[in-house]
Amino acid sequence: MAVVSWKEILLLTGLVVGCYWNSVSCGFAFDDVSAILDNKDLRPSTPLRNLFLNDFWGTPMAEERSHKSYRPLTVLTFRLNYLFSELNAASYHLLNVVLHAVVCVLFLRVCRLFLDRTSGLVAALLFAVHPIHTEAVTGVVGRAELLSSIFLLAAFLAYTKSTGADHSIVWTPIALTVVLVAAATLCKEQGITVVGICCVHEVFVAQGFTLPLLLDTLRHVLQGKDGFPYAVLQTLLKLIVLVISTLLLVIIRVQVIQSQLPVFTRFDNPAAVSPTPARQLTFNFLLPVNAWLLLNPSELCCDWTMGTIPLVESLLDLRNLATLMFYAFIGLLAYHSLRYRHSSAKTVIMALSLIVLPFIPASNLFFPVGFVVAERVLYVPSMGFCVLVAHGFKIVSQKGHLKKISWLIIGVLLTTHTVKTFNRNWDWESEYTLFTSALKVNKNNAKLWNNVGHALENQNNYARALRYFLQATRVQPDDIGAHMNVGRTYKNLNKSKEAEEAYLVAKSLMPQVIPGKKYATRVAPNHLNVYINLANLIRANESRLEEADQLYRQAISMRPDFKQAYISRGELLLKMNKLSDARDAYLRALELDLTNADLWYNLAIVNIEMKDPSEALKNFNHALELNPRHKLALFNSALLMQESGEPKFWPEANRRFLLYVEEEPQDANGYFNLGMLAMDANENAAAERWMRKAIGLQAGFRSALFNLALLYSQSKREIDALPVLDELLRHHPEHIKGLILKGDILMNHKKDTHGAKECFERILRMDPTNVQGKHNLCVVYFEERDLPRAERCLEETLALAPNEEYVRRHLSIVRGKMAAMSAAGHPLTATEGAAVLAEEEKERSVKEEAEEGVVKGGEEGQGADDVGKGVGDEKNARKSSAESLEGVGVDQSESLEGSQPDKRTKGKSTNEIKDIEEKRAAALKRLEEIERILSGD
């Protein structure tokens, strides 16, 4: 056996790179979205064992909605890609190109077993550039074919070494073959078919049997004329080992899928649910269709389901001639290869085994699959096709007058295939380019119209998307999914009436419940989302909440394991304030999926509404154990810890807010809450930095601006607070506490009674009953020595708040001062007035709850109403108490010194003033502590 030279390896690798380098610039398209973007098994936070419990798409194998495609080794390579580059599509495509190059080299090594050096290289070159492979190489999910093919070819090469030089059995290669077969099967199911290829090679190539000779030997043995020859016994022993190993793999595979085939609908594979003879005629016609794609890959399509290939419903259908011609051609090749022992016959029989055996699982002949035609499943069968073409080239080129023509034909074929492959890669650049290219080939597939609509919908181009969805309903009027898409798009266009009508049409197409028959066997699980989407639409109307609940319950009755129905119903029950029922709905959903972090998060939200913060925190922690980067759980659990008032929780709350801002660096609320935690911990520099960051991200952030001003005020930087308050009041002129704080600073630190007066008057124009603003205006009048007006003002304030003792006391002081002035016969000077005000000044602390908390809901950016197109669910909302205001010095309790008519006020000594200031600071600290305790309760 000739080995593969480095020059040949470089030639094949260079050709593969030349054909597929542009695929690296493609994104994730079609099935890549489900297998990569939506598959949680790729995330490092998901336990590795889940890869062996879930299907290729991340759905638990035990669930009925599972596709039952068990390919854990392929998913493991996706996970490695995610580990190195997360969701950078380029790395996924690059690895696929590398794997295709490896397959080409291994295939060349296999070709050397049956072909000479030149024709073997021709076969490998044709395989490297064949356009039918673009779906397997450029589509990321095609990696299952690539990996399975590597192990399949490696297993076959290992088996060819199982016979020693003395014709004895070498068991090490056989054991290696069994291991490699298992690995190929764990990459994709068709990998197990290599056992059949090994059997064919053993019997017809290694042992040199022809079919007549094999039948003759068996007849002699059965008649007792001869015993089994030793060589035959050895062959039987090897084949028995292979067959037993295969049966064990099949048994394990059946156990993994729990003896259940996946549920497919007539939209996925119309022939599978058609009556006899349409089912058999159509499935047999698909064989020449696939053969034609190998011969003439000029019109390739990413999706051949639904109405792409009309059913063959009659024996008189002319397409049956193509089926007969295909079987006749294969039959002639098989007859030739099985009847003779020369090398050409061996080459043909091995080529046929590579074509036929790996294609059997996807042929629909023995069990239905979820597609009509899929180009990627032709990846291995195309190896046999390339061997046949190269073998034909070898025969023709040996005829002297045809040698140049044969080389010219091969050259043209390789060139055209290379160009076609390169151009086909661009179709996979995005979902929009992929599906629009498919529509050029086939306009009778409603799924393609739907998918172009989805691509436009993802670009928020709802008007154009609607046109494609409506066309899908015209192409396939009974397509439930198309009507659901129309309804969702109308909803996005704020046309609720039209949306409801479309959902009702989809609902009317659903099969009716038949007692004793499982509903799931007659409908795709995602079609049940029509009930969810319709309920989500009508529950926006408060008068139709019960109707929406009825729809959720109807979906649950049809499918008791319908997790999304429990989730959506829980949201509705929470909205209806049926908290216990909402909790029960989420607990039922958790019974179906304990590993769903979003469910634990939603349950925590219900706990908060039920005033059970400790249980809420436990459930938030459950969510974070499953997904340490769950953004909503990080934010709201940290917020819950912050609101608890327990300093022991603050370090962990700080850590979670830091993780949150790593995930959402543009969300100002994360930085704001970090600032609030820093304020609680008296870390003023950090608090200022976080508040500034929040304001920089969200101009006019009300809570951050006010608390930053408050921070400056508490830090004796009142002058720095003024521009911050000006910005706050420019964005929010009605902010009363901001006006109070600004008035306080202007009056006590800038001595600007006029500016302070304007602040307090603005408050009273907005709220004439505001006691704090009214009282502070009275203090301004006193500062202006307008005692009669101050008296009237305090009288009005007392009428508004008759139980406020400080207002009554201040009114008494003003009246006493007026009496003293009258008795003394001269006015009170401004200096004396200021001294009086300073004598008994107290601070009143205010605390403002967050007016700009963030509504945190939804499964990380996706709404429940999008269920129909395979996106996430809507979650309950929680408003964060984002604005926690500490001890604003607002002169509500101006202490005015009373005096006897015959006495003058006296200035305070320096020590007395210092003593008053120390008492004032101590009182402020006590008020702040009390305020924190109250807010914690």
Secondary structure, 3 states (H helix, E strand, C coil): CCCCCHHHHHHHHHHHHHHHHHHHHCCCCCHHHHHHHCCHHHCCCCCHHHHHCECCCCCECCCCCCCCCCCHHHHHHHHHHHHHHCCCHHHHHHHHHHHHHHHHHHHHHHHCCCCCHHHHHHHHHHHHHCHHHHHHHHCHHHHHHHHHHHHHHHHHHHHCCCECCCCCECHHHHHHHHHHHHHHHHHCHHHHHHHHHHHHHHHHHHCCCCHHHHHHHHHHHHHCCCCCCHHHHHHHHHHHHHHHHHHHHHHHHHHHCCCCCCCCCCCCCHHHHCCCCHHHHHHHHHHHHHHHHHHCCCCCCCCCCCCCCCCCCCCCCCHHHHHHHHHHHHHHHHHHHHHCCCHHHHHHHHHHHHHHHHHHHHCCCCCCCCCCCCHHHHCCHHHHHHHHHHHHHHHHHCCHHHHHHHHHHHHHHHHHHHHHHHHHHHHCCCHHHHHHHHHHHCCCCHHHHHHHHHHHHHCCCHHHHHHHHHHHHHHCCCCHHHHHHHHHHHHHCCCHHHHHHHHHHHHHCCCCCCCCCCHHHHCCHHHHHHHHHHHHHHCCCHHHHHHHHHHHHHHHHHCCCCHHHHHHHHHHHHHCCCHHHHHHHHHHHHHHCCCCHHHHHHHHHHHHHCCCHHHHHHHHHHHHHHCCCCHHHHHHHHHHHHHHCCHHHHHHHHHHHHHHHHHCCCCHHHHHHHHHHHHHCCCHHHHHHHHHHHHHHCCCCHHHHHHHHHHHHHCCCHHHHHHHHHHHHHHCCCCHHHHHHHHHHHHHCCCCHHHHHHHHHHHHHHCCCCHHHHHHHHHHHHHCCCHHHHHHHHHHHHHHCCCCHHHHHHHHHHHHHHHHHHHHCCCCCHHHHHHHHHHCCCCCCCCCCCCCCCECCCCCCCCHHHHHHCCCCCCCCCECCCCCCCCCCCCCCCCCCCCCCCCCCCCCCHHHHHHHHHHHHHHHHHHHHHHHHHHHC
